[in-house]
């Protein structure tokens, strides 16, 4: 019996990790998480290239040297962790200030929360189903070609 069919999975709606309840999300919360992911590059772009448009950034990148690259990486490193914490907060329901300030969570606890999120929400099942669906679509496309 696979995980998709198991009664335990269908009944399990939450798991407690480091004192925080990680719960199964409704579809609307996934959409909110996708929105957070979509906006993350904007925040990174703004931090790395403040006040610059795409043309200015391309010009700057085409002439970048080792010092400029180092500065760019430092700016990126100031934004990426915050965006990651923001996304984990959206996925787990744990407020960002708790993720950042609760010493019981830490980096390893945040990883455990993400693992619990993965399990509770059946993301392994979803990715397997998506792969099967994509394979079926590819197979169908291959069969519908004309031989004229």
Phi, psi and omega in degrees: 000132180272169182299329183300323184269351189289137178294326180300318180293318184290334180271333184282116183250346180201166178212139180264126179232120178053035177087003181242136180277121174259123189241163175288132184265144168285162183305323181300326178289326175298319179296322176296320178295319177297324177296319178297320177295319181295326182275345181302316179298328178297317179294320179295315179300314181296323180286322182282329183226065185300129176074007182255146175267177185301319180296318178295320180297314180299318178297314180298316181293327181289343181243018185288142176247184183299319180295317179296322179293319177299316178297318179298316179295322177297317178297317181297320182292339177281338184262319187303313180300319179297320178293322178296316179296320179299316180293317178299321177298317179296316183291319187266342184081002178275123181303144181306318182296329176287317178302320182279329189252345183274113182294343178286343181274292181061183182292319180292324177294322178297321177296319178296323177297318179294321176298317178296318177303315180301313182293306186300324183267005175060036183293331174297318177296319180297314182295323177296316179296320179296320178297316179298318180295317179296319179296320179294321178295314179299318179295320179294321178295320179295330181276342186268003179294150180268156180241034187273000000 
